[in-house]
Amino acid sequence: MNCTIIGIAGGTGSGKSTFTNRLKQRFGDRITVIYHDSYYRAHDELPLEERSRLNYDHPDSLETDLLIRHIRDLKDGKPVRVPVYDFTVHNRKPETEEVLPSSVIVIEGILALQDPELRNLMDIKVFVDADADERILRRVVRDVEERGRDIKGIISQYLDTVKPMHYIYVEPTKYLADIVINSGKNDVAFDLISAKIDQLLEQEKEI
């Protein structure tokens, strides 16, 4: 099976998840979507209070080598068991989730383009850009509504780790992308990527 890998990166709250979810809704099970966030390392040895203070925006917080192995397995047509991460307690759940291979694999995450080995597996690299003020506002809404965080904790985490790590590790990957878009709701970019995926899926059917 021929396999095309699409990486979608961008800062926190940039709209990369919105863009990725639109692709998932458009193509359903015909494409495979893997979230880099699923690969945050387990920290069963630490109490919740200590886990909440870890730097989750540094590349070392993610088990990217496992993601790379999973991507290679998927390219070989093998299903994989992806970790399930619980953001409300900053830790992995005991269970895993089966992800099946397909001819188009989408990898989404703030640091999706940061690791050279992972990046070199990608055929198309997308960076979703957004103004910093918009990104922090979206992050606040998400962390309060979806992850049960309090405003004070969100602001502290943003200033201590999210903001500095963005400029050190995330922002530079924009210049490694094939395509930079200004919003997860950019319809022109969505139509272009969708048309490319349609083409790839059609080619796979003909093989």
Contacts in CASP RR format, 6 or more apart in sequence:
PFRMAT RR
TARGET T0000
AUTHOR 0000-0000-0000
METHOD contacts of the structure
MODEL  1
MNCTIIGIAGGTGSGKSTFTNRLKQRFGDRITVIYHDSYYRAHDELPLEE
RSRLNYDHPDSLETDLLIRHIRDLKDGKPVRVPVYDFTVHNRKPETEEVL
PSSVIVIEGILALQDPELRNLMDIKVFVDADADERILRRVVRDVEERGRD
IKGIISQYLDTVKPMHYIYVEPTKYLADIVINSGKNDVAFDLISAKIDQL
LEQEKEI
1 77 0 8 1.000
1 101 0 8 1.000
1 103 0 8 1.000
1 204 0 8 1.000
2 103 0 8 1.000
2 203 0 8 1.000
2 204 0 8 1.000
2 207 0 8 1.000
3 74 0 8 1.000
3 75 0 8 1.000
3 77 0 8 1.000
3 101 0 8 1.000
3 102 0 8 1.000
3 103 0 8 1.000
3 104 0 8 1.000
3 105 0 8 1.000
4 103 0 8 1.000
4 104 0 8 1.000
4 105 0 8 1.000
4 123 0 8 1.000
4 124 0 8 1.000
4 200 0 8 1.000
5 71 0 8 1.000
5 75 0 8 1.000
5 105 0 8 1.000
5 106 0 8 1.000
5 107 0 8 1.000
5 121 0 8 1.000
5 122 0 8 1.000
5 123 0 8 1.000
5 124 0 8 1.000
6 104 0 8 1.000
6 105 0 8 1.000
6 106 0 8 1.000
6 107 0 8 1.000
6 122 0 8 1.000
6 123 0 8 1.000
6 124 0 8 1.000
6 125 0 8 1.000
6 126 0 8 1.000
6 193 0 8 1.000
6 197 0 8 1.000
7 106 0 8 1.000
7 107 0 8 1.000
7 108 0 8 1.000
7 112 0 8 1.000
7 113 0 8 1.000
7 122 0 8 1.000
7 124 0 8 1.000
7 125 0 8 1.000
7 126 0 8 1.000
8 16 0 8 1.000
8 19 0 8 1.000
8 20 0 8 1.000
8 106 0 8 1.000
8 107 0 8 1.000
8 108 0 8 1.000
8 109 0 8 1.000
8 112 0 8 1.000
8 126 0 8 1.000
8 127 0 8 1.000
8 128 0 8 1.000
9 16 0 8 1.000
9 108 0 8 1.000
9 109 0 8 1.000
9 110 0 8 1.000
9 111 0 8 1.000
9 112 0 8 1.000
9 113 0 8 1.000
9 114 0 8 1.000
9 125 0 8 1.000
9 126 0 8 1.000
9 127 0 8 1.000
9 128 0 8 1.000
9 170 0 8 1.000
9 173 0 8 1.000
9 177 0 8 1.000
10 16 0 8 1.000
10 109 0 8 1.000
10 110 0 8 1.000
10 112 0 8 1.000
10 127 0 8 1.000
10 128 0 8 1.000
10 129 0 8 1.000
10 170 0 8 1.000
10 173 0 8 1.000
10 174 0 8 1.000
11 110 0 8 1.000
11 128 0 8 1.000
11 130 0 8 1.000
11 135 0 8 1.000
11 166 0 8 1.000
11 170 0 8 1.000
11 171 0 8 1.000
12 57 0 8 1.000
12 110 0 8 1.000
12 135 0 8 1.000
12 136 0 8 1.000
12 138 0 8 1.000
12 139 0 8 1.000
12 162 0 8 1.000
12 166 0 8 1.000
13 130 0 8 1.000
13 134 0 8 1.000
13 135 0 8 1.000
13 136 0 8 1.000
13 138 0 8 1.000
13 139 0 8 1.000
13 142 0 8 1.000
14 128 0 8 1.000
14 129 0 8 1.000
14 130 0 8 1.000
14 135 0 8 1.000
14 184 0 8 1.000
15 128 0 8 1.000
15 130 0 8 1.000
15 138 0 8 1.000
15 183 0 8 1.000
15 184 0 8 1.000
15 185 0 8 1.000
16 108 0 8 1.000
16 109 0 8 1.000
16 110 0 8 1.000
16 128 0 8 1.000
16 184 0 8 1.000
17 108 0 8 1.000
18 184 0 8 1.000
18 185 0 8 1.000
19 126 0 8 1.000
19 128 0 8 1.000
19 181 0 8 1.000
19 184 0 8 1.000
19 185 0 8 1.000
19 186 0 8 1.000
19 189 0 8 1.000
19 190 0 8 1.000
20 33 0 8 1.000
20 35 0 8 1.000
20 106 0 8 1.000
20 108 0 8 1.000
22 184 0 8 1.000
22 190 0 8 1.000
23 31 0 8 1.000
23 33 0 8 1.000
23 106 0 8 1.000
23 190 0 8 1.000
23 193 0 8 1.000
23 194 0 8 1.000
23 197 0 8 1.000
24 31 0 8 1.000
24 33 0 8 1.000
24 106 0 8 1.000
26 194 0 8 1.000
27 104 0 8 1.000
27 194 0 8 1.000
27 197 0 8 1.000
27 201 0 8 1.000
29 100 0 8 1.000
29 102 0 8 1.000
30 102 0 8 1.000
30 104 0 8 1.000
30 201 0 8 1.000
31 102 0 8 1.000
31 104 0 8 1.000
31 105 0 8 1.000
31 106 0 8 1.000
31 197 0 8 1.000
31 201 0 8 1.000
32 74 0 8 1.000
32 99 0 8 1.000
32 100 0 8 1.000
32 101 0 8 1.000
32 102 0 8 1.000
32 104 0 8 1.000
32 105 0 8 1.000
32 106 0 8 1.000
33 105 0 8 1.000
33 106 0 8 1.000
33 108 0 8 1.000
34 67 0 8 1.000
34 70 0 8 1.000
34 71 0 8 1.000
34 74 0 8 1.000
34 82 0 8 1.000
34 99 0 8 1.000
34 105 0 8 1.000
34 106 0 8 1.000
34 107 0 8 1.000
34 108 0 8 1.000
35 107 0 8 1.000
35 108 0 8 1.000
35 109 0 8 1.000
36 62 0 8 1.000
36 64 0 8 1.000
36 67 0 8 1.000
36 107 0 8 1.000
36 108 0 8 1.000
36 109 0 8 1.000
36 110 0 8 1.000
36 111 0 8 1.000
36 112 0 8 1.000
37 85 0 8 1.000
37 87 0 8 1.000
37 109 0 8 1.000
38 82 0 8 1.000
38 83 0 8 1.000
38 84 0 8 1.000
38 85 0 8 1.000
38 97 0 8 1.000
39 62 0 8 1.000
39 63 0 8 1.000
39 64 0 8 1.000
39 66 0 8 1.000
39 67 0 8 1.000
39 82 0 8 1.000
39 83 0 8 1.000
39 85 0 8 1.000
40 56 0 8 1.000
40 61 0 8 1.000
40 62 0 8 1.000
40 63 0 8 1.000
40 83 0 8 1.000
40 85 0 8 1.000
40 92 0 8 1.000
41 61 0 8 1.000
41 62 0 8 1.000
41 63 0 8 1.000
41 92 0 8 1.000
42 83 0 8 1.000
42 91 0 8 1.000
42 92 0 8 1.000
43 50 0 8 1.000
43 51 0 8 1.000
43 54 0 8 1.000
43 90 0 8 1.000
43 91 0 8 1.000
44 91 0 8 1.000
46 54 0 8 1.000
48 89 0 8 1.000
48 90 0 8 1.000
51 89 0 8 1.000
51 90 0 8 1.000
51 91 0 8 1.000
52 90 0 8 1.000
54 61 0 8 1.000
54 90 0 8 1.000
55 61 0 8 1.000
55 160 0 8 1.000
55 161 0 8 1.000
55 165 0 8 1.000
56 90 0 8 1.000
56 161 0 8 1.000
57 110 0 8 1.000
57 161 0 8 1.000
57 162 0 8 1.000
57 165 0 8 1.000
57 166 0 8 1.000
57 169 0 8 1.000
57 170 0 8 1.000
58 161 0 8 1.000
58 165 0 8 1.000
58 169 0 8 1.000
59 111 0 8 1.000
59 114 0 8 1.000
59 115 0 8 1.000
59 169 0 8 1.000
62 111 0 8 1.000
63 83 0 8 1.000
64 111 0 8 1.000
64 115 0 8 1.000
64 117 0 8 1.000
64 118 0 8 1.000
66 83 0 8 1.000
67 107 0 8 1.000
67 118 0 8 1.000
68 115 0 8 1.000
68 117 0 8 1.000
68 118 0 8 1.000
68 121 0 8 1.000
70 80 0 8 1.000
70 82 0 8 1.000
70 99 0 8 1.000
71 105 0 8 1.000
71 107 0 8 1.000
71 118 0 8 1.000
71 121 0 8 1.000
72 121 0 8 1.000
73 79 0 8 1.000
73 80 0 8 1.000
73 101 0 8 1.000
74 80 0 8 1.000
74 99 0 8 1.000
74 101 0 8 1.000
74 102 0 8 1.000
74 105 0 8 1.000
75 101 0 8 1.000
75 105 0 8 1.000
75 121 0 8 1.000
76 101 0 8 1.000
77 101 0 8 1.000
78 101 0 8 1.000
79 98 0 8 1.000
79 99 0 8 1.000
79 100 0 8 1.000
79 101 0 8 1.000
80 98 0 8 1.000
80 99 0 8 1.000
81 96 0 8 1.000
81 97 0 8 1.000
81 98 0 8 1.000
81 99 0 8 1.000
82 96 0 8 1.000
82 97 0 8 1.000
82 98 0 8 1.000
82 99 0 8 1.000
83 92 0 8 1.000
83 93 0 8 1.000
83 96 0 8 1.000
83 97 0 8 1.000
84 92 0 8 1.000
84 93 0 8 1.000
84 95 0 8 1.000
84 96 0 8 1.000
84 97 0 8 1.000
85 91 0 8 1.000
85 92 0 8 1.000
85 93 0 8 1.000
86 92 0 8 1.000
86 93 0 8 1.000
87 146 0 8 1.000
87 147 0 8 1.000
88 147 0 8 1.000
88 148 0 8 1.000
103 200 0 8 1.000
103 201 0 8 1.000
103 204 0 8 1.000
104 197 0 8 1.000
104 200 0 8 1.000
104 201 0 8 1.000
107 118 0 8 1.000
107 122 0 8 1.000
110 166 0 8 1.000
110 170 0 8 1.000
111 169 0 8 1.000
111 170 0 8 1.000
111 173 0 8 1.000
112 118 0 8 1.000
112 173 0 8 1.000
113 119 0 8 1.000
113 122 0 8 1.000
113 125 0 8 1.000
113 127 0 8 1.000
113 173 0 8 1.000
113 176 0 8 1.000
113 177 0 8 1.000
114 169 0 8 1.000
114 170 0 8 1.000
114 173 0 8 1.000
119 125 0 8 1.000
119 176 0 8 1.000
124 178 0 8 1.000
124 179 0 8 1.000
124 193 0 8 1.000
124 196 0 8 1.000
125 176 0 8 1.000
125 177 0 8 1.000
125 178 0 8 1.000
125 179 0 8 1.000
126 177 0 8 1.000
126 178 0 8 1.000
126 179 0 8 1.000
126 180 0 8 1.000
126 181 0 8 1.000
126 189 0 8 1.000
126 193 0 8 1.000
127 173 0 8 1.000
127 174 0 8 1.000
127 176 0 8 1.000
127 177 0 8 1.000
127 179 0 8 1.000
127 180 0 8 1.000
127 181 0 8 1.000
128 180 0 8 1.000
128 181 0 8 1.000
128 182 0 8 1.000
128 183 0 8 1.000
128 184 0 8 1.000
129 174 0 8 1.000
129 180 0 8 1.000
129 181 0 8 1.000
129 182 0 8 1.000
130 182 0 8 1.000
130 183 0 8 1.000
132 163 0 8 1.000
136 158 0 8 1.000
139 154 0 8 1.000
139 158 0 8 1.000
139 162 0 8 1.000
140 151 0 8 1.000
140 154 0 8 1.000
143 149 0 8 1.000
143 154 0 8 1.000
144 150 0 8 1.000
144 151 0 8 1.000
144 154 0 8 1.000
174 180 0 8 1.000
179 189 0 8 1.000
179 192 0 8 1.000
179 193 0 8 1.000
181 189 0 8 1.000
184 190 0 8 1.000
END
